[in-house]
């Protein structure tokens, strides 16, 4: 089996049917039919056939999917138009009306909306639990429970879910387990090793890595991917040829980028942890993180995601200082998303204010003084200097 760095460059190259070193963009919606009727019928009905019609498949999509399945150590994978396309089609392939889902309090905002509102409209019940409490997860199981859906580290509070526990629990009760692995990437964490059935990604983030595409991925068994693919057909969730090509290009440097990001984030977190203007730093790589020991057991690296809570005389003061800091930074940019080569900083309470009720924000740890940082690959000295000058200006 090829090592990760080699697979990122070469896995799935057989889908490139040209003599080009770099896989081309197959910018076509349809393909000429084979004169052999049996071959044509097979192409029209096969799962993810790469050369029938774009909504069914694309050679570059197939190459990316094979690479992602290799990275996550699953039988198969499917790439889709966005991370939310991956989440929605995968969940809809797992449940139907009358079923029950166990999920966390803290999830990416789009996933939270889907779980709390969309599924309820279609007769699927969801119980939300504290992801750090294994007993609470187990206690939420009902006879009709068909899915345990988790995200670790979670967005934005960076709590850790015990993957080995969830994987074993799912196997014991015949319940499908699914994890959003976006924050970690396969370089830092491989949930399938811990018994998780389905792994999801917003490939827009670390997998693409350059903030120039939107994509999603579902990794699992061939049987499950076939179910997800059928739902993607009717929901129109296919990934465009150009975004697929950009994703393939970005994946080639995934290991290099993530290692640099891990290193930068740890140094930033350690420096911020002792700063007088910072009340708290949340980073799974710090011993002060309440689940640091668990993170070390199931992660090889601690990602580029961290949160800081600024000092202040109450939340209103913290909010004002958070806005002030955002306005003074030069290297860090105030922009949504994460996982790119550039460092980003956002105010979650503002970004998700319209999505979450007050109770949801409280449970999810989304405070008015909280800032979420996505660390990039810039030189660490420049990142430290930018934060130092910004924090020094807080009044």
Buried (B, 14 or more C-beta within 10 A) or exposed (E): EEEBBEBBEEBBEEBBEEEEEEBEBBEEEEBEBBEEEEEBEEBEEEBBBBBBBBBBBBBBBBBBBBBBBBBBBBBBBBBBBBBBBBBBBBBBBBBEEEBBBBBBBBBBBBBBBBBBEBBEEEEBBBBBBBBBEBEBBBEBBEEEBBBBBBBBBBBBBBBBBBBBBBBBBBEEEEBBBBBBBBBBBBBBBBBBEBBBBBBBBBBBBBBBBBBBBBBBBBBBEEEBBBBBBEBBBEBEBBBBBBBBBBBBBBBBBBBBBBBBBBBBBBBBBEBBBEBEBBBBBBBBBBEEBEBBEBBEEBBBBBBBBBBBBBBBEEEEBBBBBBBBBBEBBEBBBBEEBBBBBBBBBBBBBBBBEEBBEEEBBEBBBBBBBBBBBBBBBBEBEEBBEBBEEBBEEBE
